Amino acid sequence: MSSPDPTSRPAASIASIILGPPPPRRRTGLLWAMVATASLHGVAGVLAYQAWRKGESPVPKVAQKKQTVQIDHVVDLKPPPL
């Protein structure tokens, strides 16, 4: 025995009379959204790759001051007197 199809409605039910026939399924909206998303990601990827190849960055480089630390210490290698 097969399970009934959830999208099919009996012709004599009250719900089918009120709701009418099921609308045709459209997937064009989802398709256009996926195309737009892929396009934007592709353009952003190409721009990022070109900037990387040229050595450019949208963020300005911060000049860092190099600080030198000089530590003077004395190590006594002789054992302490007993």
C-alpha positions in Angstrom: 0.0 0.0 0.0 1.5 3.3 -1.0 1.3 6.5 1.1 -0.9 9.2 -0.3 0.7 12.2 -2.1 0.6 15.2 0.3 0.3 17.6 -2.6 -2.8 16.0 -4.1 -6.2 17.0 -2.7 -9.4 15.2 -3.1 -11.9 17.0 -5.3 -14.7 16.9 -2.8 -12.9 18.2 0.3 -13.8 21.6 1.8 -10.2 22.7 1.8 -9.8 22.1 -1.9 -12.9 24.2 -2.5 -11.7 27.0 -0.4 -8.0 27.0 -1.4 -8.6 26.2 -5.1 -6.1 24.4 -7.3 -2.5 24.4 -6.2 -0.4 27.1 -7.7 2.4 26.1 -10.2 5.7 25.9 -8.5 8.1 28.6 -9.6 11.8 28.4 -8.8 12.9 31.4 -10.9 13.3 33.6 -7.8 15.6 31.2 -6.1 17.5 30.7 -9.3 18.0 34.5 -9.7 19.1 34.8 -6.1 21.7 32.1 -6.5 23.0 33.7 -9.8 23.3 37.1 -8.1 25.1 35.6 -5.1 27.5 33.7 -7.3 28.2 36.7 -9.4 28.9 38.9 -6.4 31.2 36.3 -4.9 33.0 35.9 -8.2 33.5 39.6 -8.7 34.8 40.0 -5.1 37.1 37.1 -5.5 38.6 38.4 -8.8 39.1 41.9 -7.2 40.7 40.4 -4.1 43.0 38.2 -6.3 44.1 41.2 -8.4 44.8 43.3 -5.4 46.8 40.4 -3.9 48.8 40.0 -7.1 49.6 43.7 -7.3 50.5 43.9 -3.6 47.8 46.4 -2.9 45.5 46.3 0.1 42.4 48.4 0.9 43.8 48.8 4.4 46.7 51.3 4.7 49.8 49.8 6.2 50.7 51.1 9.6 54.3 52.0 10.0 55.6 50.2 13.1 58.4 51.6 15.1 61.0 49.0 15.8 61.9 49.1 19.5 65.1 47.5 20.5 65.4 46.0 23.9 68.8 45.6 25.5 69.1 43.4 28.5 72.3 43.4 30.4 72.6 40.6 32.9 75.5 39.0 34.7 75.5 35.2 35.2 77.8 34.1 38.0 79.0 30.6 37.1 80.8 30.0 40.4 78.9 28.2 43.0 78.2 30.2 46.2 80.6 29.6 49.0 79.6 27.1 51.6 
